Amino acid sequence: MLHCRKMLPARMANTLRRAAVSTLPKDGLTLADFMPSAPAAAKRPQPMRKPKWLKMVNPNLTQEGTERYKEVRATIKETGLATVCQEARCPNAGECWSGGTATVMIMGDTCTRGCRFCSVATSRSPPPPDAEEPRKVAEAVTRWGVDYIVLTMVDRDDLADQGAAHVAATVRQLKQRQPDLKVETLIGDFQGKLDLVEEVLNSGMDVFAHNVETVERLQSTVRDRRAGYTQSLNVLRHAKQARPDVVTKSSIMLGLGETDEEIHQTLRDLRDVGVEMVTFGQYLQPTKRHMKVTRFVTPEEFDQWRAAGEALGLHVASGPMVRSSYRAGDFYKSIYKDRMTKGAAAAQGMEVATQPVL
C-alpha cells in the first residue's frame, strides 16, 4: 500500500490530501487542543528614562576652570590616586575638579563590602594598603593648591584596625604640609569600634562624615549586612561626644523606596545624635547589576527636604545631583560662620537663627 501511495503523481496526492482535510469537522478537536498553551513571551521591564533635570551641566565651566580640571585630572593620573569621583561615577566630577577639589579615596580602589547601590569593586581580601600613600596623597593635594579636601576610604574589614591608622596618618601628612588646609574624613563605620573612630578624630581632621545612606527600614536591602542604621548613628554620636568642636555630617539617598515619614524620622535621628550637616541626593543605578531606581524625585521635593532639615536646625544641601561631598568646602565655611555668629550672639545674650547654606 505504501508502495502504491509513493507511485501516485504528486498533483493527485495533493488533491487527495486537501479532500481529506476538508472532510474533518470544523469544530473538531485536534492534538493542539490538548497541548499546553505556550507562555507569552516575557517582556523585559523598560528602564526608567531619566528626567530632564538629571542632565548634568557645569555652570562654572570657565577657561580657568577648564585648566584647573585638566590639572587635577593629570595629577590624579600621574600619582595613581584613586578618587571616589571616578570609582563611584560621581556626576559632579567635572564641577568639583574644575573648582580644584576632589574627593580622594585611600587604601585602594577595592572594598570588602558589597552594598547594592555602590559601583566600587569588592573583594574579601583586597591588596594591602600602600604604606607610602599618606605621603603621596599629601604631595598631590599640595600641588592642587586647594584649601579644603575630602578624604574618603573603602571599607577594610580585612585589616585589624579597619584602616583607622592609615586614615589618621594621611590626615597628619596633609596637615604637616598645609596647616591651614581643612580636611573632611568621609569614613566607614569601623564595625562600630569606637576606639578606632577616636583614632581618626584625634588626627586633626576638621569634619567627620559618615553616611547612613538610607532610612532604617531599607538598610538591609541597600547596604552590606555588616553595616546598620543603629551602628552608624552610634558612630556619629560618639564622634560628636569625643570632639564637640568637630563638624559632623551624613548623607541620604532618595529614590530607593523610602516614605516621607521615614525620611523625616531619619532627619530627627541624625539631629538627635549631634549631626550638623545633611545632604540629599537622587540615587542613580550605576550598572544593571545594582539596585533599580524606584522613582526620580523632583527638584521641588528636594527643596522641601532642605526646608524640613533646616526647620530642625540642620545645614542641608538637597538636590538631584547632590552627593555627600558636594560643595563640602562651602558647607564648612557656612557652618563655621554660623557658629561664630551664634557665639557672638550668646555673649551678648541674643538668639540667632541658623542660616541656610544652599
N, C-alpha and C positions, 0 to 999 in steps of 0.2 A: 504493500500500500504506500509506504513511504517512497518506494522507488517510483511508483506511478505519479505521486504528487510532484516529485522532482522533475518529471518529464513534462509536466504541464507548461505551456507557454507562459511567460511572465505576465503578459497582459491578462490572460484568463485567470491566473492565480490572484491578481489584484482585484478583479471583478468579483470573484467568489468571496474574497476576504471582506470587501465592502458590503456585500449582501448579507454575510453572517453578522456583521456588526449591526446592520440596520434592523435585524430581527430581534435584537436584545430589547427588553422593556426599557423605556426611557427613565422610569423611576426605580429601576432595579439596583440592588447593592452590588458593589464591586469590591475588590480587595482593598482599594484605597479607603473605603468607608470603615474598615476595621483597623486601619493603621493609625497610630497616634499622630495628631497634627504636629507639624514642625513648629517649634517655638519661633516666635517673631524675633527677628534679629535685634539683639540688644543695642540700643542707641547709647553711644558714649555721651556722657553729660558734657555739654558745651562749656568751655571755661568762661568765667565771668569776664566780660570786657571791662577794662579799666576806664573809669570816667575821665572826663577831660581835665579835672582838677589834679589828676595824678601825673600829668605830663610835666616833667621836670624842666624848668627854665631857670638859669642862673641870672638873677637880676643884677649881680655885681660884677659881671664879666667886663672888665676894662682891659686896656693894654697892659697896665701894671699888674692886674690880677692874673692875666694870661701868663705873663712872665713868671709870677710867683708860683702859679700852678705847675709850670714846667720845671721850675727849680725844685719844688718839693717832690715831684714825681721822680726826677732824676736822682735826687738824694736817696729816696727810698730804694730805687733800683740799685744804686751803687753800694749802699750799705747792707742790702739784703734784709732790711727790716720788714716785718710783717705788720700790716695795718688792718684794723678792723674795717676800714673804709673799703678795702679790696676784698678781704676774706668774707665779710658779711654782705657784700654787694650793696653798700650804703648808697642811696640815691642822692645824697648831699655831698659826695666826694668832690665834685667839681667846685661847688660853692665854698666848701671848707678849705680845700687846697689852694684855691685862688686867693683866699684870705690868709694863707700862710699857716694854717692849722691842720693837723691830722691827729687821729687817734691811733697811737702806736700799740700794737698787740705784742706782748712779750711772752717768752717761754715757748716759742714755736708757733706753728700755724695749725696744730692738731690738738683737739680737745679730748679728754677722757669721757665726756658726757655726750649724750645724743638727744638733745632737745629737738622736738619735731618742727620747730619754727626756724631753726638756725642752719645756715649753709656751711659753717666751718667744719672742716674734716674731723673725723673722730677715730679714735683708736684706744684700745685698752692699755697699750704700752707705747706711747709716743717716744721719740728720741729725747735724750736728756737735754735739759736747758743748756744753752751756751753760756759758759762761765764769764765770757767776755762781753756778753750782751749789755749789761748795765753801762759799761764804758762806751760801747758802740752807739747805744741809744742817746746817751748824753752828748756825745760828739755830734751826732746827726742833728739833734734838736738845736744845739748851739748854732749850727750852720743855718738853720731855718730863720733864726732871728725873731722868734715869736716870744710872747710874754705869758702864754698860757698853753699848757699841753695836757692832753688826756692820755693817761696810761691805763690800758686795759690788759686782760690776761685771758688765756684759755684755762679751763679747769684742769688741774693736775692732781687727780685723786691717786695717781700712782706714786707721788712723792710723799715722804713722811710728813713734811710741813706744808703740803699742798701748794708749795711755791711762794709762801709768805716771805721768806728771807730774800728770795730773788727780787720780788716786788720792792721790798724795803731798800735793797741795795741799789736798785735802779733809781729810786726817788733820791737817795742820798747823792748819787753821782750827778743827777740833774741839778740839785741844789748847790753842790760844790762849785759847779761851773757857772751857774746863774742863780745867785742867792735870791734875786727878785722874781724869779720865774714861779708862777703859780702852777701847782701840779694837782690834777684831779686823778684819783685812782678809782677806776671802774672795775671792781673785783668780784670774784665769786664768793660763795658762802663759806669756804674752808671747812665744809661738812659741819658747820655750826660750832667749830672750835674757837672760842672767844679769845684765847691766848694768842692765836695766830692773827686774829683781827687786830689785836692790840699791837702786834709787831709791825703791822703796816701803819697803824695810826701814829706810832712813835717814830716813824721815819722822817717826818717833817712835811708830809703832804698837806694840802690845803682843803681839798674837797673829797669826801668819802662817798662814793656812789656804789650802790648795789641794787640791781633791778629785781622787782617782784614779778615782772613780765606780764602777768595777767591776774584775774580775780581768783579768789580762793577755790571756787568750785572747779575751775579748769586747770588747776596746777598739774595734776597727774596726767592730763591729756596733752598739755602743751610742753611741759618741762620734763627733764630727765627724772627718773624715780628717786634719785639721790637728793634732789632739790625739794623744797617745800615752802609753803606760804609762811607758816609759823617760824620755821628756821630762818627765813630771810628777814622777817620782822625782828627776830631776836638779834640778828647781826646788826641791823640798822639801829636798834635801841641801844645796844652795847656801845656802838661807835659814838653815839651822842653822849652817853653817860661817861665813857672813858675820856673823851675830849670834847667838852661842851663848846669849845671855840671853833671846832671844825664844822664846815658846812656839810650837811647830809642830803643825799639825793637819791631818787629812784625813778623808774620808768614803767609805763603801762602801754601795752599794745591793744588796739581796738580792732574789731573785725574777726574775732575768734569765737563768737557765740555768747559773749557776756551780756548781761542785762544792765539796765540803767541803775537799778538799786545795788547791784553787785559792784558797779564802778563807784558809786557814792560810798559804799561801805569800805572799799579799798582805800579811797582818799582819807576817810576818817581814821582807818587803821594806821596809815602812814603818818598822818599828823600826830596821832597819839604816841608813836614811838620816837617822835622828835625829828622826823624828816622835814626839811625846809623847801626842797625843790622837787617838782614832779614834771615829767614830760609825758605827753600823749602823742602817739603816732599810729598811722594805719599799718596793720600787718599786711605784708606782701609776700605771697608764696614764692620762695626763691627758686625751687625746682618742682617738677611733678611728683617727686618722692616726699615732699614736705606737706604739712597741713594745708588744707584748702582754705581760702578766704570765705567766711560766711556772708559777709556783706562789706560794701565800701561805705565808710562813714563820711558824711558830708562835711564840708568846711564849716557850715553853720553849727553842726553838732559839736565839732571840735571847739568852736568858740564858746559854746555853752559849758563844756567841761572845763575850759580855762576859767570861766566865771565861777563855776562851782568850787574849783580848787582855791581860787583867790578868796572866796567867801569864807573858807576855812582857815585863812591866813597863810596859805601856801604860795610860793612863787611857781608859776606854771607856764610852760611852753606847750602849746597844743595845736596840732595841725597835721594834715595827711602825710606830709613828708618829714615831719619832725622825728628825730631819733634821739637816743639817750644822751649823745654828746653834742647835739645840735646847739650851736652858738653858746658853748659852755662858758667861754670867757666872758661874754656879755652877761650871762646869768650871774656869775660870781661877782662881777663888779656891781651889779644891781643890788644883790643881797648885802654886800659889804657896805654900800651906800645907805641901804635901808637900816642896817644895824647902827651905823654911825648917827643917822638921823634920830633913831629911837633912843640911843644912848644920850644924845644931847637933850632930847625932849624930856627924858626921865630925870636928868639932872635939874631941869627947870620945872619939874612937876607937871609936864604936859603929856597928852596922849596923842600919838601919831598913828594914822592908819598905814597898813602895809601897802607899798606901791607896787602895782602890777609890772611885770617885766616885758612881756611880749604880747 
